[in-house]
Amino acid sequence: MDAGPNRTCPICKSRFSIEEPGRDRFDVFCSGRCKMADLGHWFTDAYRIDGKPDPDSAPDSDFDQRA
């Protein structure tokens, strides 16, 4: 029996149906665990966007200095 359109989780590579009850059809992760693992990759700079840093968006050098 066909479970509907399937996707592959980018973290654990398991297949899942987007038509399962309670599942958001725009969800790309198979579980909350994989969703949190992906977020952790962004927080630890495991994922990076190619390109040179924008000098206008660089943090101020005196941001951490206390008065």
C-alpha positions as CSV (number, residue, x, y, z in Angstrom):
1,M,0.0,0.0,0.0
2,D,1.3,3.4,-1.0
3,A,1.8,5.7,2.1
4,G,1.7,8.8,-0.1
5,P,4.5,11.2,-1.1
6,N,7.8,10.3,0.6
7,R,10.7,12.3,1.6
8,T,14.2,11.5,2.8
9,C,15.4,13.1,6.1
10,P,18.6,15.1,5.4
11,I,20.0,14.1,8.8
12,C,19.4,10.4,9.3
13,K,18.4,9.5,5.6
14,S,15.3,7.6,6.7
15,R,12.3,7.8,4.4
16,F,9.0,9.2,5.7
17,S,5.6,10.0,4.3
18,I,4.4,13.6,4.5
19,E,0.8,12.4,4.6
20,E,1.2,10.7,8.1
21,P,-1.5,12.0,10.5
22,G,-0.2,15.1,12.4
23,R,2.7,15.7,10.1
24,D,3.2,19.1,8.4
25,R,3.5,18.6,4.7
26,F,6.3,21.1,4.5
27,D,8.4,19.4,7.1
28,V,11.8,18.2,5.8
29,F,12.9,16.2,8.9
30,C,11.5,12.8,10.0
31,S,11.5,13.7,13.7
32,G,12.0,16.4,16.3
33,R,15.4,14.8,17.1
34,C,16.6,15.3,13.6
35,K,15.2,18.8,13.5
36,M,17.2,19.7,16.7
37,A,20.4,18.0,15.3
38,D,20.1,20.2,12.2
39,L,19.7,23.3,14.4
40,G,22.8,22.2,16.4
41,H,24.8,22.0,13.2
42,W,23.9,25.7,12.4
43,F,24.8,26.8,16.0
44,T,28.2,25.1,15.9
45,D,29.1,26.4,12.4
46,A,29.0,22.9,10.9
47,Y,27.0,24.6,8.1
48,R,28.5,27.6,6.4
49,I,27.3,29.9,3.6
50,D,30.1,30.5,1.0
51,G,31.2,34.0,0.4
52,K,33.2,36.9,1.8
53,P,32.0,38.5,5.0
54,D,30.2,41.8,4.6
55,P,32.4,44.5,6.2
56,D,29.3,46.5,7.0
57,S,27.8,43.7,9.0
58,A,30.9,42.8,11.0
59,P,30.6,43.1,14.8
60,D,31.9,46.2,16.4
61,S,35.4,45.7,17.9
62,D,34.3,47.6,21.1
63,F,31.0,45.7,21.5
64,D,32.5,43.6,24.4
65,Q,34.2,46.5,26.1
66,R,32.6,47.7,29.3
67,A,32.4,51.3,30.3
